[in-house]
Amino acid sequence: MPTDAVTLAGRPVHRMGFGAMQLPGPGVLGPPADRDSALTVLRRAVAAGVDHIDTAQFYGPDVANELIREALSPYPEELVLVSKVGARRDGQGQWLPAQTPGELRAGVEANLRSLGVERIPVVNLRRIPGAGVPLTDQLSAMARLRDEGLIDGIGLSNVTLDEYRTARTQIEVACVQNAYNVTGRSEQALFDACGTDAVPFVPFFPLGSAFLPDNPVLTAPAVVESARRLGATTAQVALAWLLAQAPTVLLIPGTSSLGHLEENLAATGLVLDDEALALLDAAG
């Protein structure tokens, strides 16, 4: 196993992965502005050692998965594809819940078709508050899909600490994917619980939300000052801080830019000294 690897659903992956959410068009809807560029980014990521790609059939919809399939199929044996279910898009591109057991199954089947695989290494159950579907029913549905051989590992996304603890009594949790970054730590208790349990934590929006006009992560004074002093970019500092928080953190920063991909990958080599860590720790 590589020295920087974390076990994800029984398979070793490097800690720096890739998120496919930014590959489709604006609003995560429709085709990319430059299809060839999107394919190049995916191929370069894998060539550089990325072996963990996060995606979803509802990115596009279908667009992200079809790009991954075109760029990378037949898939390298070491590549771990992680998708998610629990949402869908309507004709106007709105994000809608798809939380019932039947909808979760349909979501897994749609991912299998668009990725062109018979089994998905990990599928995250993305919870949507207020959907009115009991978590235990959802977990039972996911376990049936696992037992049928359609998925290997079951992850959780957008869950509360109580939901995480409930899930742990019913299934083996492959990973948890919740929002968490240097300036947004409302999920700290859940993050800490995953660390204690040695469950991989995969923070989404590690560099801030792409849906917000202002980015509090990359403009935070602590991040800007640390980047200036260390000769790094603000994105690299924010990613390196996350990697320093726990050995089971897995990152999936997304981009459709080859330059940003290279910048993100280089964050694994950035060492934050005590001064930077103290400053960044105080920024949350």
Steps between C-alpha positions, in 0.01 A plus 500: 500500500635849417621688806239774453211259439176452689287188480167576333254209495790258524708663227799732544469846348728801504381784719465744209213401274289682244141623506309498172230751597658788308536311172145563366377842392393791723281397791628143459262474206559401141822444308829670583609807310808309382449125486856425392635699794278310744622167362861619522458598866363157588778317318769722648362447852525122471840519329622710796396231748139588588321174577181635662244685288177632650200543273121468475255415224308818578805712411390611157292285530709214355763741369769447765464122492508486121813715492666270752403199292628650176826619654589202715318183393617227512569615852837439668474221756614729781244775424226532763188669365274649765152615408195610694123465501218687669436784255382559145461788254185621330470646150601843627806365682354535849644274771223277635499224763500136390508341844263202497646148481368465145660827396831400657498179297415692183787737576749217537377342176532833318857534624585148384368577151667837457835385639486176303577273794335200664594605853593830664772490768325753728162672488421777745147538633444874494242598758269792429342647814123503505455231238305289749669166428642316804874452490467138606282426195757663274785305652309175456450584132869577456595177677280304258677662205833406657389142562388475135850597389409836346714698744784415735512768768227723643593855591302785654469860389342805662421312820476608861711351778197307628429363152861393466485316832172334403647388169799347675265265686350377173778500238873542463542864399755526218541877530323820599470796266391824665591865461819593685783743431738738673234769556193274524511252787139456602551125449794480742331251736423267210852546363646407839275194532612372160861550603446302819332221304764506220225565245626702200363854496464659157427873536295649223555867415859473633576829327161658565172467315503552125140619531578806714612833348762556771748238614574531872766227483735637239466859623540427872788711639661196664498311170624797298781579747613138527506464122707817463752398763536140379511583130189296426155575364199552724340183365808298585505636854130421553543146369820439698323612819229241443756226444667599827181456702488120500675216318164372371404818314449444127477801270300530177551858375336541163594705198464511125835680466827314445688779678279480807532121501879524513474765772275278711715191457807692615331571835598153620862616504437817700612480861331747731730611780389566855443868433268430206312226685440725801374781279275274295367311801383831644317592179207265551 
